[in-house]
């Protein structure tokens, strides 16, 4: 029955003109994250972003991505923030904690600030898997993250002008509808 619905879906376009982006990149496993960063920058450039529209910040590791990304998003200067990292499975449970808490932290920061935070953290069992996702066999996830940042930045602007994103301008603000339904 859903196929019969006549609705217009909102989407962001892939035009980076006028948008501002931050990229937070982990220095750990830099032989992978450098490739992801280069591809993200390439995607932004190909879509019309100028160098002055992009700010790159380095952090020590993936675990530090959420805090830096949240700080950047909270400034209100950026339409999207790309979070780049690479975590490779080792012999201990450290991998599980870093992956889980990095993903959780990025999601919470996104929800707290209302700014799209694009998750480009490779979580791979082997170095070969990471290499494949950073430009060889599987394309480059950094490039895909750049496109997602553009699309989400544009979509948030559309939703804001349509009235649907009015809470976005005030990080942590709730819409009237969400507070009205609380008991």
N, C-alpha and C positions, 0 to 999 in steps of 0.2 A: 504494500500500500504506500510505502514511503516514496516509491518511484512516481506516484501520481501527484505528489505535492508540488505546487508551483511557487517556490520561494526563491529569492535571490540571495545567494550566499555572499557574505562580505569577505574579501581577500585583500591583502596588501599587494601592491605591484612591486616590481623589481627595479625601481628607479631610486638610486641613492642620493640624488640631488636634494640638497636642503636638509638631509638627515645628519645627525652626529652619532658617532660610534666610539665605544671604548672596547678595547681588547685586553683582557687579563690573561697572561700566559705564564705557565709554570716553567721554571728553569730546569726542574728535574726531568730527566729523559729528554733533554733539549735536542738531541739528534732527531727526535720525532716531533716535538712541539715546534721547533723552528720551521719544519715543513708545513705543519698545520697553520701556523701564523702566516707564512708566505702565501699560502693558498687563500686564506681568509682575506688578506689584503688585496690579493689579485681579484677576488670576486667583488669586493667593494669598489675597486678601481674600474673594473669592467662595467659596473652598473652606474658609473658616473661620480663616485666619491672622490673628492680631492684629498690630498694628504692632510690639510688643515681640518678636515672633518673627522679624523681618526686619531685617537690617543691610545698608545700601547703602554701597558704597565706590566712589569715582571714581578712575579712572586716566587718564593723558594720552591714550593711544591704544590700539588693539587689540593692538599688540605687547606691551603691558604687562599685559594681562589674565591670561596664564598664571601669572606670578609672584605677583600679588596673590591670585588664586584659590587657588593652592597654599598660600600662607601661611594664608589663612582656613580652608581645608579641614583643614590640619594642626593647627589648634587643637582639633579635636574638638568644637567647639561647634555645628557645623552638620550637618544631615542632607543638604542639597544646596546647591550653589553655582551660580548662574546667571551666565554670562559674556555680556555684551551689548556688541556693537560693530558698526561699519559701515565697510567698506572699499570705496571706489569706484575702479574702474579709471581709471588716468591714462594718460599717454603713455609711461611708462617701465616697466621690469620690477619696480619697487618694489612694486607691487600683488601680484605673484606671490609675492614673498618674505614680505611681511607676512601674506598669507592663509595660506600654507603653514606658516609657523613659528608663527603664532597657533594654528591648528588642532592642529598637532603638540604644542605646549606645553601646551595644555589637555588633550589626551588623555594625555600623559605625567603631568601633575599628577594627573589622575583615577586613573590606574593606580598611581601612587606612594602616594597617600593613601587609596585605597579609598572615597573620598567621591564621589558623582555630581557631575560638573561638566557643566552643561547648556550646549551650544554654541548661542548665539544671536548669532552674528556674521554679519551680512549681508555677502555678497561679491558685489557687483553691478557690472555693466558701466556702468550709467547711474543718475543720480539718480532718474529716473522709476521704475526697477525697485525701488530702495530705498524710495521713498515707497509704492509698491504693497504692499510686504511689511511696511510699518510702519503699516498700518491702513486703506488705501483698498481697492483691488480684491482683493488676495490675502489678506485677513484681516490679522492682526497676529502676526508670529512671536514677539513678546515674550509674548503671551498663551499661545501654544503652549508656550513655554519654561517659563512658570510652571506649567502643568499637568504638564509632563514632570518638573519638579523635585519636585512633590508625589508623583507616581507613583513615581519612583525612590527618593525618601526612604522612602516606605512599603514599597517592595519590599526595600530594603536591610535595613530593620528585620525584615521577615518572614524573609528569608534568614538573618539573624543569629540569630533565635530558633529557626530550623529547623536550626541547626548549619552551614549552608552558607556563612555569612558570618563565620565565627569569626576569620578573619585581618583583617577590617575594623577591628577595634578597635586594631590595632597597625599604623600605616602602614608599608608596606614589608615586612610579615611575609608569609611564604609558608606555605601549608598543608602538612601532613605529606605529602599525596599528591604535591604538586609537587616536594618535595625528595627523596622516595623514588624518583621516576622519573628523577632525574638520574644521570648516570654520570661 
